[in-house]
Amino acid sequence: MRLFNLYLLKRENQPECQICHSPPTVKHILIDCICFSAARQRHLGVDTLKELFENVESQNVIAFIKDTNTVIILYNVFYISLIALILPSSYLFFYHIN
């Protein structure tokens, strides 16, 4: 899976999972992606994010991330989400200064 973490700034299309052709969201990686179904059942054993956050120990989530080597993908998804939250407010900040 390849993820370009600057697609928002470059005004490109959102990257997609090479297998599922879905956006590489946290939900997709942790719950939906067929690439990780065996590791998901081994470490998480849940079908929804709600079940994950309510029933799965953090060390199991970390084991899943290590086993699937999705640390970089999840970091990039988080980074992109953070940029999306910060950019609009920073544009407003600069607009008021000028």
C-alpha positions as CSV (number, residue, x, y, z in Angstrom):
1,M,0.0,0.0,0.0
2,R,1.4,3.4,-0.9
3,L,0.2,6.6,0.6
4,F,1.1,10.2,-0.5
5,N,0.6,12.3,2.6
6,L,0.6,15.6,0.8
7,Y,-2.2,15.0,-1.7
8,L,-4.4,17.6,0.0
9,L,-1.8,20.3,-0.4
10,K,-1.1,19.3,-4.0
11,R,-4.8,19.2,-4.8
12,E,-4.5,15.6,-6.0
13,N,-7.0,12.9,-5.7
14,Q,-7.0,11.0,-2.4
15,P,-4.8,7.9,-2.6
16,E,-6.5,4.5,-2.4
17,C,-5.8,1.0,-1.1
18,Q,-4.2,-0.9,-4.0
19,I,-6.4,-4.0,-3.2
20,C,-9.7,-2.5,-2.1
21,H,-9.6,0.8,-4.0
22,S,-10.9,2.5,-0.9
23,P,-9.4,5.6,0.8
24,P,-6.8,4.5,3.4
25,T,-8.7,5.7,6.4
26,V,-8.1,4.5,10.0
27,K,-11.4,2.6,9.8
28,H,-10.4,1.0,6.5
29,I,-7.0,-0.2,7.9
30,L,-8.3,-1.3,11.3
31,I,-11.7,-2.7,10.3
32,D,-12.4,-3.1,6.6
33,C,-9.3,-3.9,4.5
34,I,-9.2,-7.5,3.3
35,C,-5.4,-7.3,3.2
36,F,-5.3,-7.4,7.0
37,S,-8.2,-9.7,7.8
38,A,-6.1,-12.5,9.2
39,A,-4.1,-10.2,11.4
40,R,-7.3,-8.3,12.4
41,Q,-8.9,-11.6,13.7
42,R,-5.6,-12.6,15.4
43,H,-5.1,-9.4,17.3
44,L,-8.4,-7.5,17.4
45,G,-11.3,-9.9,16.8
46,V,-13.9,-7.1,16.2
47,D,-16.0,-5.8,13.3
48,T,-16.5,-2.2,14.2
49,L,-14.5,0.8,15.5
50,K,-17.0,1.0,18.4
51,E,-16.1,-2.6,19.4
52,L,-12.4,-1.8,18.9
53,F,-12.4,1.2,21.2
54,E,-14.7,-0.5,23.8
55,N,-13.3,-4.0,23.9
56,V,-9.7,-4.3,22.6
57,E,-6.7,-3.7,24.8
58,S,-4.2,-1.1,23.4
59,Q,-1.4,-3.7,23.3
60,N,-3.5,-5.7,20.9
61,V,-3.9,-2.7,18.6
62,I,-0.2,-2.1,18.8
63,A,0.5,-5.7,18.0
64,F,-1.9,-5.5,15.0
65,I,-0.1,-2.3,13.7
66,K,3.3,-4.0,14.1
67,D,2.2,-7.3,12.5
68,T,0.7,-5.5,9.5
69,N,3.5,-2.9,9.2
70,T,0.8,-0.1,9.0
71,V,2.6,2.4,11.3
72,I,3.5,4.7,8.4
73,I,0.1,4.4,6.8
74,L,-1.7,5.2,10.0
75,Y,0.7,8.1,10.8
76,N,0.0,9.6,7.3
77,V,-3.7,9.2,7.7
78,F,-3.5,11.0,11.0
79,Y,-1.2,13.7,9.6
80,I,-3.6,14.3,6.7
81,S,-6.5,14.6,9.1
82,L,-4.6,17.0,11.3
83,I,-3.6,19.2,8.3
84,A,-7.3,19.3,7.2
85,L,-8.3,20.5,10.6
86,I,-5.5,23.1,10.9
87,L,-5.5,24.6,7.5
88,P,-8.9,26.2,7.4
89,S,-8.3,27.9,10.8
90,S,-4.9,29.1,9.8
91,Y,-6.3,30.6,6.7
92,L,-8.8,32.5,8.8
93,F,-6.0,33.6,11.1
94,F,-3.9,35.1,8.2
95,Y,-7.0,36.6,6.7
96,H,-7.7,38.6,9.9
97,I,-4.1,39.8,10.1
98,N,-4.0,41.2,6.6
